[in-house]
Amino acid sequence: MPELWSLENEIYDAGVRLLCGVDEAGRGPLAGPVCAAAVMLPRGTVIEGLDDSKKLTAKKREALYEAVIEKAISYGIAFASVEEIEERNILNATFLAMNRALARLDPAPALALIDGNRNTGIELPSCCVVGGDGLCADIAAASILAKVTRDRYMDEIAEQYPEYGFEKHKGYGTKAHYAAIREYGPCPIHRLSFLRRLH
């Protein structure tokens, strides 16, 4: 576990007071909102099994979700809607969701560590960490909160639109999902700009 803290420890040792990690889930799907989470863990917190959410089973993510919420100093989770994705494009909508999640942190962090290589739209002091969800404890924790929250949302939406199988693919472009769109056409939570290739 200490290696998950090595980058954060360097930053803390350089005099930064409070760090948080930020990650998103749902940039790639054809349907549903994008979800972002910001998490501030006490320095050095050990959460057994904490890792990049993509490397974990759904069951493990659910268990870690509870552990992160229990141990975090503060956390924020927020969405940007399908309408906002269509209006602003997915990158800007992602920043919107991230800023909303960051705004929910109390106290505010001195520095936000953003997973990936883009942070131009972030309103707080921030830096990018490529592959951060596997390198930083705070970002790994944020990746779990974002992924679990979005998956739960897609499971709920699946009950409204059962013909698309959202509970299985969470809106990603699987073969079955494309087949359902061809058969039934898009529903209100599809991102039409992502479906152009179907026409």
Buried (B, 14 or more C-beta within 10 A) or exposed (E): EEEBBEBBBEBBEEEBEBBBBBBBBBBEBBBBBBBBBBBBBEBEBEBEEBBBBEEBEEEBBBBBBEBBBEBBBBBBBBBBBBEBBBEBEBBBBBBBBBBBBBBEBEEBBBBBBBBBEEBEBBEBEBEBBEEBBBBBBBBBBBBBBBBBBBBBBBEEBBEEBEEBBBBEBBBBBBEEBBEBBEEEEBBEBBBEEBBEEBE
